[in-house]
Amino acid sequence: VTATDADEGLYGHVKYSLKKVSDMASSIFHLDSESGAITLLQSLDFEEGDSYELEVQARDGGGLFDSAKVT
């Protein structure tokens, strides 16, 4: 995921976090707080789950934030 902020310095620095995620999804997916890259911690198994939903939050250095659902 990617978010941008036009502010300079600390106020323009965006960090990412998972806002809402199931226990199962949290053991499968990892979100890099600096880059926003979502990676797998283990292989996906269609028999265990056919879809996942993550809510990712982007927050700037000034405390403003927004979120998006990733399915």
PEMO-V259951 format. One record per pair of residues at least 6 apart in sequence whose C-alpha atoms are under 6 Angstrom apart, sorted by the first residue. I is the first residue (numbers start at 1). GAP is how many residues later the second one is. Records with the same first field share a line. If there is no record, write none. Layout:
I->GAP ; GAP
This chain:
1->35
5->7
10->51
11->49 ; 50 ; 51
12->48
13->47 ; 48
14->45 ; 46
15->18 ; 19 ; 43 ; 44
16->17 ; 20 ; 41 ; 42
17->16 ; 39 ; 40
18->37 ; 38
19->36 ; 37 ; 38
20->35
21->33
28->12 ; 13 ; 14
29->10 ; 11 ; 12
30->8 ; 9
31->6 ; 7
52->19
53->17 ; 18
54->15 ; 16
55->13 ; 14
56->11 ; 12
57->9 ; 10
58->7 ; 8
59->6
